[in-house]
Amino acid sequence: MKKLTKNLISLGVMAMIICLPLFNVPVVKAQLSGFNTHNLGYIPDVGLGNSTNAEATVLNVVRVVLGFLGFIALIVIIIAGFKWMTSGGNEEKIGAAKKMLGAGIIGLILILMSYVITSLIFGAAGSALNTRSGAGGSESGS
């Protein structure tokens, strides 16, 4: 089990390092100067670091973190299925694989629910803020 934990931690660190250019970090920005000024037309823009709106930046960071957690939950489910398939009929190994599979599915459900809740909260806050700024704009215009 310690080896599995080490592997998951190292996978997480590697994924964070790979995703680092998506964030608006000055050191990464200096190293990647000219990253978005390319002649190739097929490099996608993820949307992190381009917005000056704090709400959009926080929402994008939350989406990246939840996507990363969903990826980890998917890996846990795959490992549990592999353990179940290679158990050789041993009831103890099957029970451990079932527990791991259940934990992975529950984690995935929690991640999806948190994504929905976060989207609803930010959507409601965004519409409330836009309504207030719109009302303030009409009052100042009168």
Kinemage of the C-alpha trace (Angstrom):
@kinemage 1
@onewidth
@group {chain A} dominant
@subgroup {mainchain}
@vectorlist {calphas} color= white
{ca met a 1} P 0.000 0.000 0.000
{ca lys a 2} L 2.910 2.361 0.632
{ca lys a 3} L 4.085 1.867 -2.937
{ca leu a 4} L 0.625 2.768 -4.250
{ca thr a 5} L 0.593 5.930 -2.141
{ca lys a 6} L 4.046 6.922 -3.377
{ca asn a 7} L 2.998 6.293 -6.971
{ca leu a 8} L -0.164 8.389 -6.597
{ca ile a 9} L 1.766 11.229 -4.980
{ca ser a 10} L 4.412 11.185 -7.705
{ca leu a 11} L 1.666 11.096 -10.356
{ca gly a 12} L 0.052 14.115 -8.721
{ca val a 13} L 3.316 16.050 -8.579
{ca met a 14} L 4.043 15.297 -12.234
{ca ala a 15} L 0.543 16.399 -13.248
{ca met a 16} L 0.936 19.633 -11.285
{ca ile a 17} L 4.276 20.317 -12.969
{ca ile a 18} L 2.753 19.638 -16.372
{ca cys a 19} L -0.205 21.942 -15.596
{ca leu a 20} L 2.001 24.733 -14.211
{ca pro a 21} L 2.177 26.673 -17.513
{ca leu a 22} L -1.621 26.968 -17.435
{ca phe a 23} L -1.449 29.208 -14.368
{ca asn a 24} L -0.396 32.819 -14.478
{ca val a 25} L 2.944 32.391 -12.688
{ca pro a 26} L 5.547 35.082 -13.491
{ca val a 27} L 8.470 32.627 -13.570
{ca val a 28} L 6.682 30.362 -16.008
{ca lys a 29} L 5.552 33.380 -18.008
{ca ala a 30} L 9.146 34.552 -18.374
{ca gln a 31} L 10.283 31.132 -19.523
{ca leu a 32} L 7.415 30.796 -21.960
{ca ser a 33} L 7.578 34.242 -23.527
{ca gly a 34} L 6.061 34.034 -26.950
{ca phe a 35} L 4.104 30.890 -26.023
{ca asn a 36} L 0.797 32.260 -27.260
{ca thr a 37} L 2.342 34.045 -30.223
{ca his a 38} L 2.733 31.075 -32.480
{ca asn a 39} L 2.231 30.495 -36.157
{ca leu a 40} L 0.488 27.195 -35.556
{ca gly a 41} L -3.262 27.513 -35.469
{ca tyr a 42} L -4.138 24.425 -33.478
{ca ile a 43} L -2.696 25.054 -30.013
{ca pro a 44} L -5.719 25.452 -27.699
{ca asp a 45} L -6.062 28.191 -25.127
{ca val a 46} L -7.249 26.766 -21.813
{ca gly a 47} L -8.364 30.109 -20.433
{ca leu a 48} L -6.283 30.285 -17.265
{ca gly a 49} L -4.245 33.421 -16.743
{ca asn a 50} L -5.900 35.435 -19.500
{ca ser a 51} L -8.806 36.841 -17.525
{ca thr a 52} L -8.579 39.926 -15.360
{ca asn a 53} L -11.858 38.960 -13.692
{ca ala a 54} L -11.125 37.382 -10.291
{ca glu a 55} L -14.312 35.303 -10.372
{ca ala a 56} L -13.448 33.725 -13.721
{ca thr a 57} L -9.877 33.014 -12.596
{ca val a 58} L -11.020 31.314 -9.391
{ca leu a 59} L -13.633 29.304 -11.281
{ca asn a 60} L -11.029 28.154 -13.806
{ca val a 61} L -8.623 27.125 -11.028
{ca val a 62} L -11.413 25.203 -9.265
{ca arg a 63} L -12.261 23.440 -12.528
{ca val a 64} L -8.625 22.441 -13.077
{ca val a 65} L -8.296 21.132 -9.511
{ca leu a 66} L -11.561 19.186 -9.744
{ca gly a 67} L -10.496 17.782 -13.105
{ca phe a 68} L -7.230 16.648 -11.560
{ca leu a 69} L -9.099 15.021 -8.663
{ca gly a 70} L -11.438 13.314 -11.129
{ca phe a 71} L -8.409 11.957 -12.946
{ca ile a 72} L -7.067 10.538 -9.672
{ca ala a 73} L -10.478 8.963 -8.918
{ca leu a 74} L -10.454 7.369 -12.357
{ca ile a 75} L -6.972 5.954 -11.706
{ca val a 76} L -8.182 4.515 -8.364
{ca ile a 77} L -11.122 2.838 -10.112
{ca ile a 78} L -8.835 1.370 -12.779
{ca ile a 79} L -6.398 0.060 -10.151
{ca ala a 80} L -9.301 -1.487 -8.198
{ca gly a 81} L -10.567 -3.214 -11.339
{ca phe a 82} L -7.081 -4.497 -12.082
{ca lys a 83} L -6.764 -5.841 -8.530
{ca trp a 84} L -10.136 -7.551 -8.838
{ca met a 85} L -9.226 -9.139 -12.174
{ca thr a 86} L -5.885 -10.403 -10.893
{ca ser a 87} L -7.213 -11.652 -7.534
{ca gly a 88} L -7.377 -15.245 -8.756
{ca gly a 89} L -10.570 -15.947 -6.822
{ca asn a 90} L -9.063 -15.002 -3.459
{ca glu a 91} L -11.978 -13.613 -1.432
{ca glu a 92} L -9.775 -11.292 0.645
{ca lys a 93} L -8.293 -9.663 -2.453
{ca ile a 94} L -11.735 -9.378 -4.051
{ca gly a 95} L -13.093 -7.741 -0.893
{ca ala a 96} L -10.214 -5.262 -0.829
{ca ala a 97} L -10.756 -4.485 -4.523
{ca lys a 98} L -14.489 -3.969 -3.924
{ca lys a 99} L -13.742 -1.547 -1.078
{ca met a 100} L -11.279 0.349 -3.259
{ca leu a 101} L -13.746 0.428 -6.160
{ca gly a 102} L -16.498 1.718 -3.875
{ca ala a 103} L -14.200 4.406 -2.510
{ca gly a 104} L -13.236 5.463 -6.043
{ca ile a 105} L -16.861 5.668 -7.164
{ca ile a 106} L -17.888 7.608 -4.055
{ca gly a 107} L -14.962 9.980 -4.619
{ca leu a 108} L -15.968 10.490 -8.239
{ca ile a 109} L -19.561 11.217 -7.212
{ca leu a 110} L -18.364 13.725 -4.599
{ca ile a 111} L -16.130 15.424 -7.164
{ca leu a 112} L -18.986 15.696 -9.656
{ca met a 113} L -21.321 17.050 -6.952
{ca ser a 114} L -18.746 19.625 -5.879
{ca tyr a 115} L -18.332 20.702 -9.503
{ca val a 116} L -22.088 21.187 -9.853
{ca ile a 117} L -22.342 23.066 -6.544
{ca thr a 118} L -19.370 25.275 -7.422
{ca ser a 119} L -20.836 26.071 -10.836
{ca leu a 120} L -24.208 26.933 -9.295
{ca ile a 121} L -22.658 29.166 -6.626
{ca phe a 122} L -20.439 31.014 -9.085
{ca gly a 123} L -23.309 31.309 -11.558
{ca ala a 124} L -25.605 32.789 -8.904
{ca ala a 125} L -22.872 35.101 -7.618
{ca gly a 126} L -22.025 36.199 -11.153
{ca ser a 127} L -25.635 36.991 -12.015
{ca ala a 128} L -26.088 38.833 -8.706
{ca leu a 129} L -22.945 40.880 -9.278
{ca asn a 130} L -23.924 41.673 -12.859
{ca thr a 131} L -27.407 42.724 -11.723
{ca arg a 132} L -25.984 45.033 -9.061
{ca ser a 133} L -23.494 46.598 -11.427
{ca gly a 134} L -26.210 47.030 -14.016
{ca ala a 135} L -28.507 48.722 -11.495
{ca gly a 136} L -25.657 50.916 -10.288
{ca gly a 137} L -24.876 51.878 -13.855
{ca ser a 138} L -28.467 52.904 -14.525
{ca glu a 139} L -28.623 54.962 -11.319
{ca ser a 140} L -25.422 56.795 -12.128
{ca gly a 141} L -26.645 57.397 -15.663
{ca ser a 142} L -29.884 59.055 -14.483
